[in-house]
Amino acid sequence: MTTPAAEADARDRQQTDLHADLHAEQGAIRGDRADRHANPVIKVLDLAWLEFEKPDLDRAERFAHDFGFTTVARTPVSLHLRGALAGSQCMVIRKGPVSRFVAPVFRAADRADLDRLARANDGRVSS
């Protein structure tokens, strides 16, 4: 049994914690995502990186460095960035006519998943 003071404290924490009552610790809750496909072609293993387009890669690179990103690779038309710690890229910025978010890029578990996804979308996987 909780006291009124403990209940008030819990309410205060919930009002200030925007992440209160999220169910990540519990796992998925059946039916909480109506847009989730019942039988997906593959299950995404991880988020690989985010892709953006920017008209000025020099300026984008300076901005990224100001926020702690490190340049992993640079070509005249693309900029590959990672976080401050060693690891793979987490963002790719390609030269484009306007600044825009292009898409998230996901990592599949294995080549068989990529082949299955390509077949489901009338595509093919290139090496």
N, C-alpha and C positions, 0 to 999 in steps of 0.2 A: 504494500500500500504506500502510495506517495503522499507527501505533504503538499498543502497548497503552495508553499514557498518553492518546493522542487518543481511543481507543475508550472509555476510562473517563470522560473528560471529556464525550463525547457522551452516554453513559448518564446521567451526573449531570444534564446539561442537560435531557434528556428526562424524567427523574423530577421535576424541579422545574418544568418548563414543561408545564402542562396542555394547551396547544394544540399540542404537538409531534405530528407525524405527521398533522395535519389536512391534507386535500388541497385546500384552497381555492385555493392557488396553481396547482394542476394542473388545475383545472376538475373537472367531474363525472366520477366513475368509474362506468362502466356496471355496474349491478346492486348498487351499494352501498346503495340505498334501495329496499327491496322494496315499500314503501307508495307509491312514486311512480307515478302513472298513466302508462301508456305513451303515451297520446294525450290530453293535457289539453285541455279546452274552450278555455281561454286560458292564456297564461303571464303571471304577475303581473310587472308592471314594477318595482314598489317597494312597500315598506311605507309606507302613508300616515300612520297614527297608531294609537295604542292607545286602547281605550275601557274606562272603568271606571265603576262606580256607587259612590256614597258617600252616606250619610245627611246629612252636614254639609259643605256646599260651602265654607263659610267656613274651617273647620278644614283641609279638603283643600287649599285655596288657600294657607294659611299654611305648611303642610307642604311643598307644592311649591316655594314661594318659598325656603324654607330650603335646598332642594337645587338652587337656581339656575334653576328654571323661571320664566318670565315669563308673565303673563296676557295673552292676545291678545284674548279676548272673554269676557264674563260675562253670563249671563241668570239669572233666578231658578231655572232648572232645569238649567243647564249651565255648565261652566267649560272654556275652551279654552286650552291652555298650549303654549308652545314652549320650546326650549332658550334658553340665555343669548345665543346669537348670533341675529341677525335671520334670519328664515325662517318657513316655514309651521308650523302647529301640529303637535305630535307626540303630544299626549295630549288626550283629551276625557273629562271626568268629568261624568256626569249624576247628578242627584239620584235616589237609590234607597233602598229600605228597609234594605238591608244593604251593607256594603263587599264588592265583588266585582269581579273582572276580567271584562269582558263579551266582548271579542273584539278581534283585530287587524283593521284596515281596510286593504285593499290597493288599490294604484293600478293600473289597467289602462292599456295603451298608448294606446288610443283608443276612441271611441264604438262602433265596430264590434265591439270585444271585449266591451264591456258588453252590447250587443244580443245577441251570440252566447251569452253566459253566461246572460242572462235567458231566452232561448228554450230553452236546455238545462234550465232549472229551472222551466219553466212560469210565468215571471214577466215583468215588463216594466220598462223603465227610465223613470223619470219625470224631467222636466227639472228 
